[in-house]
Amino acid sequence: MAIRDPLYREIADVVIETDERPPRMVVLEIIERLEALAPR
């Protein structure tokens, strides 16, 4: 994963850290971040 992580982050539109966070908080952040993205 250490080799792939920088590549994934380079092409990602959104990166969400999920470590030690409850699923509800992760989902709320995903929704918030997706709404903030400019439409394609």
Backbone bond lengths (Angstrom), bond angles and torsions (degrees), N, CA, C in turn:
res aa  C-N    CA-C-N  psi(-1)  N-CA   C-N-CA  omega(-1)  CA-C   N-CA-C  phi
1 M - - - 1.454 - - 1.527 111.34 -
2 A 1.303 117.24 -31.50 1.469 120.49 -178.40 1.522 112.11 -60.47
3 I 1.314 116.37 -31.92 1.468 120.25 179.15 1.525 110.42 -78.12
4 R 1.325 117.22 -39.54 1.469 121.16 -176.13 1.523 113.55 -77.84
5 D 1.320 117.68 -32.45 1.467 120.61 -173.99 1.530 113.67 -52.16
6 P 1.330 120.04 -49.54 1.473 119.17 -179.99 1.533 112.34 -61.17
7 L 1.319 116.66 -34.51 1.462 119.74 178.89 1.523 111.00 -67.94
8 Y 1.317 116.18 -44.24 1.467 120.31 177.93 1.524 110.84 -60.72
9 R 1.316 116.62 -44.67 1.462 120.63 -178.20 1.533 111.36 -65.62
10 E 1.317 116.79 -33.25 1.465 120.89 -179.33 1.523 112.05 -63.93
11 I 1.330 117.23 -36.72 1.464 119.76 -176.31 1.528 113.75 -101.67
12 A 1.319 116.84 -3.87 1.468 120.61 -176.84 1.532 111.23 -73.41
13 D 1.318 115.35 141.68 1.463 120.89 171.40 1.524 109.92 -81.33
14 V 1.326 115.67 -32.93 1.462 121.67 -178.10 1.525 108.36 -141.75
15 V 1.330 116.50 137.16 1.457 121.81 174.35 1.525 106.96 -123.12
16 I 1.311 115.77 123.20 1.461 121.58 -177.96 1.527 108.18 -117.59
17 E 1.306 116.29 122.19 1.463 120.71 175.23 1.527 107.76 -80.62
18 T 1.326 117.02 128.36 1.460 120.86 -175.84 1.526 113.13 -115.04
19 D 1.305 117.97 -4.03 1.460 121.55 -176.77 1.525 111.91 -56.76
20 E 1.323 115.36 126.47 1.464 122.37 172.31 1.528 114.31 59.08
21 R 1.324 117.19 22.21 1.461 120.20 179.94 1.524 109.04 -111.62
22 P 1.322 117.41 142.74 1.456 119.18 177.89 1.534 110.13 -67.50
23 P 1.334 117.03 147.35 1.468 120.89 -178.28 1.529 113.16 -52.47
24 R 1.317 117.56 -39.12 1.470 120.17 -179.08 1.535 111.50 -59.84
25 M 1.301 117.17 -40.70 1.461 120.82 179.69 1.532 111.10 -68.27
26 V 1.318 116.34 -37.39 1.465 120.78 177.65 1.523 109.73 -64.02
27 V 1.322 116.55 -46.00 1.469 120.85 -179.62 1.528 110.51 -62.02
28 L 1.313 117.51 -44.14 1.466 120.23 179.50 1.529 111.28 -61.57
29 E 1.318 116.94 -39.15 1.469 119.03 178.03 1.519 111.33 -68.51
30 I 1.319 117.39 -39.60 1.474 120.46 177.85 1.520 109.98 -59.58
31 I 1.318 117.03 -47.70 1.469 120.92 -179.62 1.525 110.26 -60.94
32 E 1.312 116.18 -46.17 1.466 121.46 -179.89 1.529 111.92 -59.85
33 R 1.312 115.83 -45.69 1.470 120.68 -177.86 1.522 111.73 -68.78
34 L 1.355 117.43 -39.08 1.461 120.69 178.93 1.527 111.31 -66.85
35 E 1.313 116.99 -38.26 1.471 120.38 178.17 1.524 111.24 -65.66
36 A 1.325 117.20 -29.11 1.468 121.30 -178.86 1.532 112.74 -79.83
37 L 1.331 117.40 -16.16 1.472 119.67 179.58 1.513 110.37 -69.58
38 A 1.300 115.52 143.81 1.469 120.12 175.24 1.517 109.23 -69.03
39 P 1.326 117.66 140.83 1.478 119.09 178.02 1.518 110.44 -63.12
40 R 1.318 114.01 148.39 1.482 118.98 179.20 1.495 110.87 -96.36
